Amino acid sequence: MVSYVVQNDVARARAHMDFSKWDEVERKLPEDRAASYSGICENLLSGAMPKKPYLLAHSKARLNQSEVEQVCNWANRESMQALTRK
């Protein structure tokens, strides 16, 4: 049961953002690329990602505050660069 829930959550998440297809993000319009990067940080800060069922099965996926800050700093830099590289 847990496996199905996690699998379903992963499929839905990949429909929004699939890191294995990141080159598709890089081909988007600058505003859309920036939104993709910003969305990463927003999802981490809000607790929307990683999903709780996923964390039950993969405890090492839990990020501490420092790791969240590192990811958000990276995402914010990339977002700004996407907008300035128009």
Secondary structure, DSSP 8 states (H G I E B T S, - for coil): -HHHHHHHHHHHHHHH--GGGHHHHHTS-HHHHHHHHHHHHHHHHHT-SS-HHHHHH-GGG---HHHHHHHHHHHHHHHHHHHHT-
